[in-house]
Amino acid sequence: MIVRFSLIALLLTACTGAPSPDVTPPANADTTQAQVTYVCPMHPDVTSTDPKTKCSKCGMDLVKQEDHGHDGKAHEGHGH
């Protein structure tokens, strides 16, 4: 009797349709990922988000733009 009740309780818990905490997708998964920008090595003003794009000026393949973690401030306090 107790075994049946335990099995029924387990079955009902498993079939509730609520996702378990470890498989819940992150909130705003589409907006949390940084968009990759590709840039021409010879013409840094030519950029795209499509890795298959070629430079409109020289025809070179664009490469992934490096993110050095700058916050937009130009070398403050470095004597430059």
N, C-alpha and C positions, 0 to 999 in steps of 0.2 A: 504494500500500500504506500509506504513512504517512498519507495523507489519510483513508483508510478507518478506520484505527486512531484517528485524532484525532476523526473524526465519531462513532464508536462510544463513545469515552471521554466525549465531550461529551454524547451522548444518555443514557448511563448516569448521568452526574452530574446531569443535569437531571431524571431520572425517579426519583430516590431517595426522593422524598416528604418530605425534610427541608426545612422552611421556610428561606428565606434570612434572614439576620440583620436586614434592613431591614423585613421584614413580620412579625416576631415580635410578638405582642401583649404589652403590658406586664404584668408580674406583678401579680396582684390588681387588675385594671382596675376591677372593680366597687367595691372598697373604697377606692381611691385618690381617687375623685371625691368632693368635698364635697357633702353633701346641702343643697339650697337650702331655706331656710325663708321662708315668707310670713307677714306680720304685718299686723294691722289698724292703720291710721294713727291711729285714735282710741283703740283699746284694745290696747296692746302686749302684754297678757297673752293675747290670742287669736292663736294661731299655727297653721300647718299646713304640710305639705310638698306639698300639692296647690294649684297656682296657681288653680284654678277655685273654691276655697272662698270663701265669704262670711263676714263676721263674724257670729257668733251673737248679738251684742248689738245691733248697729246695721245690719247688712245690707250694709255697705260691702265692696267687693272688697279682698282682701288684696293687699299689695304685697311685692315681694322685700325681705327684710331685708338691710340694709347690713351688711357685715362690715368693720369699721374696723381689724381686726388687733389688737384688744386681747387681752391675755393674761389678763384677769380681774382685774388689779390696778387699783384705782381711783385713777388720777392720782397715783401716788406721786411725791413731790418737786416737785409743781407748786404747792404752797401752797394747795390747796383744802381 
